[in-house]
Amino acid sequence: MVIDKEPWDVRRNKKFEKIIARFPKHDAERIQEHFSDVDFNPYEGDIRKLQGEENIWSIRLGEYRAFYEIYQEEHMAEVFHVERRNTQTYKRGKQKR
């Protein structure tokens, strides 16, 4: 089995940055740190592929869910939304794109 050790390029769109600026400082820092990690792998952790979407995934980060799109060929993930987890998170999350 070949393990790909090439680092992933993680981009955060403006909407994500605007949303996270309203979070409590310690939560925002933890979420930002997760996506800044040089060992970031979009396929690890408590993740879910959104039903009906080709490359949109979500990851649980404590009380929050972050949504991102994976571009496998470019080895890049774009984080586009994050919100506090509740019963409506998945319905709204994929519409926020």
N, C-alpha and C positions, 0 to 999 in steps of 0.2 A: 504494500500500500504506500503510495506516494503522498507525503504531507506537504501541502503548499505553505511555505513560511513567508511568502511575499506579504508585506504589510498592506492593509486596506487603507485606501484614501477615504476619509469620512468628511462629507460636506454637510454643512448645516444651512438650510435656507433662511431667508429673512423672517419668515413667519415663525419658524421654530425659535429663533433668537428673541423675537418680540414676546412670544409666549413665556419662555423660560425666564425672562427678565422680571416677570410678575411673581415668580415662585419665591418661597422663603430661601434665603441665601444658602443655607446648608443643603437643601434639596437641589437647588440649581447647580451648585458646585459638584455634587455627587453625580448628577446626570451628565453634566459637561465632561467630567473626568472619565466617565464610562466611554464616551465617544472619542476621547482624546488619547486613550490608551494605545500604545504602539502595538500591543498584542490583540487589538480589537478584531473579532471574527463575527460577522453578522449572523452566522449559523450556530453560535453557542449561547447558552443561557436559557432563560425561560422565555422562549420565542414562540410565535405563532405566525403562520402564513395566513393572510387574510383570504377568506373564502371568496372566490370569484375574481380575484386579482392575480395577475401574473407574477409580479415580483415585489409585492408590498408585504412587509412583515411588521410585526410589533414585538417589543420586548418589555417585560415587566422589570421595572426598576423601583423596588419598594412599593410605595403607594401610587406610582405613576406607570403609565404605558407610553412608550415612545414608538412612533411609526416611522419606518424608513423604507426606501426603495433600493433594491440591489441591482447594480449594473455589473454582472459577472465578467463580461469581456474586458471592461476597464478596471476591474478589481476595485470598485468604488461603491460606497453606500451614501445615499443622501437622506439625512434626517429631516423630515418636513413637519412633524407635529408631535406634541407631547401633552398629555392631560392626566388628571387624577383618575384613578380607576374607579368605575362604577358600572351599573348595568347598561348604560348607554355608550360606553367608551368605544366599543368596536363598531357600532352603527355609525357614530359620528366620525370616528378616526379616519376611516377610508374616504369620507366625503370632504375632509379638510384639505386634501391635496390640491 
